[in-house]
Amino acid sequence: MVMPRMGGGEAYDKMKEINPKVKVLLSSGYSIDSQAREILARGCDAFIQKPFSMKELSAKIREILEKE
């Protein structure tokens, strides 16, 4: 969500512009706030709250990859 020179929403938009079929997992140390909800509403595939375990990350990635 917070990166130098670009926020999560802008990064998401750029990725979708490059590849409309890209699958995106949004991650943040903050709870799912209005910005994250807005990105999810625009089509982002899922959200995972930091900190997370490798098992949780693997399960979330598998969930996204299995979506149609």
N, C-alpha and C positions, 0 to 999 in steps of 0.2 A: 504494500500500500504506500509506503514512504520510500522514495528512492531519489537520488540526485537528479535534478533537471526534469523529472517526469514522475507523475503520480501513478498509482495503480490503475485508475480509470483510463488515463491516456495510454499507458502501456498495453492495456487490454484492447483498446481501440486500434492501436497500431498493429498488434498481432493479428487481429481479425481482418484488418485491411490487407495484410500480407497473405494470410491464409484463412479464408472464412470458415474452414472446417477445423481449425486448431482447437484442441481441447485445453482448457485453462482451469487450473486449481488456484484459487485465491487464498493466500495465507497472511495472517496478521497476528501480532501479539495482543492486539486490542480485541475486545468482543465485537461481534458482528454489528457494526454501527450503520448509520444511514448511507455512508459512502459504499461500504461493502454490499449492503442490500441493493443499492442502485446498480452496481456492477453486475450482481447476480441477476437482477431483473432484466438486464440487457443481454443475457444469454451466457454469462460465465457459468461453467459447469458445476463448480462446487466451492466450498469454503472449508478451511481447516484452521483451527485456533492453535496458536503457539502457546506454550511449548507442546509438541506432539512427539510420540514415539515413532520409531521406524515401522512398527507394526501398524499403527494408526495411519501413517503416511502411505504405506503399501496398500492397505485396505481402501483408502480414499482414491488412490490412483487406479486401482483395479476397478472400483465402482465407476469411475469416469470412463475408463477405456471400454467397459462393457455396455455403456449407454449407447443407444442407437442414435 
